[in-house]
Amino acid sequence: MIIISAGMQKAGSAYIFNMLNDLCSLSGGQDVRKVKEKYHLDGLLRHYNCNVGTLTGHKILRLLWYGRREGPYVVKTHTGPTGMLRLLHRTGMVKVIYIYRDPRDALLSAMDHGRKIAASGETHTFAGLSRFEDAFAAVKAWVRRWQQWNDCGAYLLRYEDLLSDPVKEMEKISTYLGFGAGPADIAATVAAYSRDKAGSSGKADYLHFNAGICSRYRSEMPEEQKRLFQLEMGDLLVRMGYRAD
C-alpha cells in the first residue's frame, strides 16, 4: 500500500506529511526518505518532503512497485486525483489523506509567502500570488481540487481540527490507515513536530510554518474581499465545514 499525503497549499501539508511518515515507519512501514535514497529517486520524489507532483499512472505504478519491495510508505502532493489514482484508491492499494484549510486563510498565507519571496528578489512558487486577484484565482483552483478529492473518497482532514487537537486527529488517521503505532508513539510524534520544538530543532524550514492562525481573515481581510468569497464560494465553504460569512 502507498499512502498519498495530499493537501491544499498553505494548509499544513508538510506538517501532516512528516507526522504520517514517522508513524508509518513506527508501524512497520518505511521512511520514504530511505526508499528515495536506496533507489535514487530524486527525480520522482522531489525535495526533502518527497513531493511526487502530478499523480500520473506511470508514477503511481513505480511507487507501488517500490512499495511491494519495501513495504508501505508515504509520499506528498498538492495535485488532484487522476483516473489511475481513483481506480487504485477504490481497490485499497492506495490510500489518501487530504488536508485543507479555510480558503480565506489559505489566501492570506499565500499572499504573505509571496511577498516574502518577492522581497528577497526571487520569483518561484508563491511569488506571483502577492496580489489578491492572483491569489484568489489560485485559491479557486485549490478549492476545485478539494472537490475532486472529496468526490474520490479521500480521508479529509481540516487543518483547523488538526491544530485544535493533533493527537486525537492523528489517532483517528492512524486507525484509518491501519498503523500499529500506539497512543504513546502518536503523542510523541505530535510533540516532536509541535511549533516550539520544530523551531528549536531546525525542522521549521521543511515544515513551512507561517502564521498558522485560524480565522485570521475575519480581522485581516477587507469586507469587499470577504463578500467576493461569499458570492463565488459560499456554498462550497459551507460544504467544507466553514461559515460563508
N, C-alpha and C positions, 0 to 999 in steps of 0.2 A: 504493500500500500504506500502511496505517496500522499503527503499532506500538503495542500496548497494554502499558504497563509496569504490570502488576498486582502486588499484594503484600499479604501478611498485615500487619496493623497491628504496629508496633514491630519490623519486620524489615528495616529499611534500604530501604524502598520509595522514599523521596525521594532517597537516595544513588544507587541504581541508575537511577532516572528521569533524574536530571541528567546522569549519565555517558552514558546512551543518547541523550539529547537532543543533547549535544555531538558524539558520534560520528556520529549521523545527519547533522548539519549538515556535519561534516568530510567526509562521504562523498557529498556532493551532494544530500542531502535538505534539509529545512527545520528551522530552530529554531522549535519550536512557539510560543514566545512572540511571534515576529514574525508568525506566522499569526494568532494571537489578537489582536494589535494591529491588523493590517491589516483584519480582518473584524469587529472589535468583538465578540469572542466571550467577554466577561466572564461572561455568563450560562451559557455552555456549558462553558468551561474555567476552573474556579474557582481563585482564589488564584495565588500565584506558581508553584507546581508543577503548574498546569494539570490539576487533578483533574476528570475528566469525570463522576464519580459512577456511577450505575446505567447499564449499557450497553444502553439501550433501542434498538429498531430505528431510531426517528427520529433519535436522537443519532448512531448509527453511520453512517447514510446521509448525514447532514450532514458528519461527519468525512471520509467517503470523497469527498464532492463537493469539499471544500476540498483534499483530497489529490490529486485529479485535476488541479486547477488549479495547485497549488503544488509537488507532489512529496511524497515520504514524510515523515512526522513522527511524533513520539512523544507520547502522552498517558498520564496516570496514573489509576489507580483502585484502590480497595480492595474493590470489589464482585465478585460472581461472574459467570460467563458466562450469557448469555441465549440463547434459541433462535436469534435472528438472528446473534449473535456466533459461535455454533457453526457455523452454515452458512457464514458468510464466512471463518471460520478454515479450514474444510475446503477452500475454493476458493483459499486463499493470498492473498486480498485483505486480510486482517488477520492479523498475527502477534502472538503474546502471549509475553511474558517474565514469569513469575510467581516472585517471590522470597518465601521463607518461612523460618521460624526454629523452633528447638526451642520448642514451645508453652509449656513451663515457664518459659523465659527471657522469652518474649513476655509472659507473665502478670506476671512481676515488674517488667518495664519499664513495662507499662501501669499497674500499681499505683503505681509511683514517680511516673509522669507525672500520674496522677490526684490524688495527694496534693499535688503542687506546684500544680496548678491550683486545687484546693480551698483550699489555704493562702493563695492570692492573692485569694480571695473570688469566683472565677469558677465557672461551672457548665457549661462547654462540654466537648465531646469526651470525654476520659477522666476527667472529674471524678467520674463515677458508678462508677468502677472501682477505688476506693481500698480496698474490702474484698475479701477473697479470694473469697467466694461470688459476688459480682457479676462479678469479673474471670474466674473460672472459667467461668461461663455464657457470657461473651463469647468466651473462647478456644475453647470447644467449637464455637461458631458459626464462628469463623475456620478451625478445622480442617475443618469440613464444606465450607467454601469451597475449601480446598486439595484436597479430594477431587474437587470439581467441576472445578477447573482441570486436575487430573491426568487425569480422565476425558475432558476436552476435547482433550487432546493438547498443552497448552501446554508451552513450554520451561520446565522447573522448575529453579530455582536456589536452593540453600541459602545462607542468609546467612552461615553459618559458613565455607563454601567461599570465598565472596567476600572475607571478611575475611582468610582464610588466604593466598590468592594472587589478589589482584584483577586483576592483569594477565593471568594465564592464563585466568581466568574470562571477562574481557571480550573476550579474543581469541576464545574459543570462541563467545561470543554474537555477536560481530561477524561471524564466518564464517556462523553460522546465519542471520543477518538479511541477509546479502549486502552488508554495508557494505564500502566501499572503503578505510576507514581502515587505514593500515599500522601495524606494531608501534610505531614511534616516536610516532605520534598517540595510540595506545591507552595507551602508557606515560605520555605527558604528561597525558592526560585523567585517568587514575587518580591521578597525582601531584597534580593541581590540586584533587582532591576528597578528598585524604587528611585525616585528622582534624586534623593540625597546621596545614596550610595553610588548611583551611576555617575554623578558629577565628581565624586571623590576618587572613583576607581578608573576614570578615563573612558567609561562606557558611553557617556553622553554624546560623544561625537557620532557614533554609529546608531544611537537610538533616535537622533534627530529631534530631541525635545525642543519645543519652542515655548510659548507661554503656557499652553496646556490648560487653559481656563475654560470652564463650561459656561455657555450662555453669555459670553463676553459681547456678543453682537448687540445685546439689549442696551448696553451703555455706550458702545463704541461705534455702532453703525447708524448713519443718518436715516431719518424717518423715510425719506423717499426711496432709499435702497431697501429698507425693510418691506415697504409696500410693493416693490418690484418682485421681491422673493414671494410675497404672499400672492400676488397676482399670477405669477408664472409657475410657482411650485407649491402653492398652498395645500392642495390635496395630497401631493407626494410627501410633503413634510409631515402631515398627519399620519400617513401610512408608515413612515419611518419611525414614528413614535415621538414626534415633536409638535409643539404648538405652532399653528400657522401664523400667529400674530407676533 
